[in-house]
Amino acid sequence: MGVCSNVLKLRRRCLCYEKGARMLAVGLVYNDLGIERGVIHFLQDTPPYDDIYMHLLDPLEIPLCCSTIHLQDANGRPRTCIAVGTAFISRNEFEASAGRVIVFSKSVGSSLPVVTMMTETNGAVYDICDMNSCLVCAVNHAVHVYSVRSLRSNYLV
């Protein structure tokens, strides 16, 4: 087994791979003048694993988890996406009181991922999975279930 390393020089938080779209997502945290900030790097899935896209999160927002999920597009066809769960951090809070679920997919005819939909949560998103056209998320000490009408709707309900 050969090993190929890609040094990102930031704190890694999560990673996942979507084989069909050939997207490797890595959630990282860096310090921007004393403020922690997250970024999602999308890398090529072949050596030298270069960046193909970088999605900068809001200030004080860090990625906690990412998962490959299966949804349907507006025509009912299955699509595989990458969902990222985040938290907005504050030194005054024991547990985050806000976060987001951000869903990325590749647009037709492009090799770059785009934000397909997102929603804000009332806590940190620690895990995400799909179930029967829904996203199930572990948010702080609760489980939230979001209905996904279609990838065209742009947000979760």
DRENNU-480824 format. One record per residue (C-alpha): x, y, z. Coordinates in steps of 0.1 Angstrom, whole numbers, plus 2048, in hexadecimal, padded with zeros to 3 digits. Each point is the difference from the previous one (the first is absolute). Example, Ala and Ser with C-alpha at 12.3 -4.5 7.8 and 13.67 -1.06 7.14 Angstrom:
87B7D384E80E8227F9
This chain:
80080080080E8227F67FB81F8147FC8237F07FE81E8187F18217F980B81981B7E481980781181181F7DE8068107ED7EE81B7EB7E57EF7DD7FA80D7EE7E97E88037F07DD7EA7EC7E88027F47DD7E47FE7E580B7E77E67E78087E58088257FF8257F98097FF81A81C8167FD81F7F581A81A81780981D7F381681C81C81581080481C81A81981C7FF80781E8157F98217EF81081C8167F47EF8207DE7F57F37FA7DB7F77F07FB7DE7F77E17ED8067F87DB7F57E27EB81A7F57E77F57EB7E281D7ED7F28077EC7E17FC7DB8068207F77ED82480980880C81B8087DE8068118008267F87E581880B7E48047E77EA8168158008108237E180B81280781981C7E87FD81E7F481E81481780F81B7FE7EB8207F07E37EC8137DF8007F87DF7EE7F87E38177F57E47E97FA7F77DC7ED7E47EF7F87F37DE7DA8017FC7E87F47E67E48177F57EA8057E180281D7E87E18137F47F97E57E68017E481A8227F37F58177F581B81D81880881D7FB81880B81E81381780A81D7F080E81F8158148197F680782480E81E81280081382180482580881880181D80081981D81780081E7E38088167EC7E07F78067DD80D7EE7F27E17F98127DF7DE8107FD8018037DA80C7ED7E27F87F87DC7FA7E37E980F8077DE7FB7E97E28188007E37FB7F07DE8108037DE7EC8157E77F97F17DE81D8057E881880D81C81B7EF8147FB81981C7EA7FA81E7E58198087EB80681F7DF7EF7F77ED80782180680A8247EE80682080980F8217FD7EC8207FC8098258207ED80981F7EF7F47FB7E57E58147E280A7F47E67E77EB7FE7E07F07E37ED7E47FC7E77E07EC8057E27FE7E88058237F080880F82182080C8118057F382381781681580E7FD8237FD82480D80E8048237EC7E78157E37FC7E87F97EF7DE7F28177E57EF7F37E17FE8177E27EA7F97E28118047DE7E68087E68198027E482380C7F97F181E7EE7EF80D82082180F80D7F87FB8257F47E58187DF801813
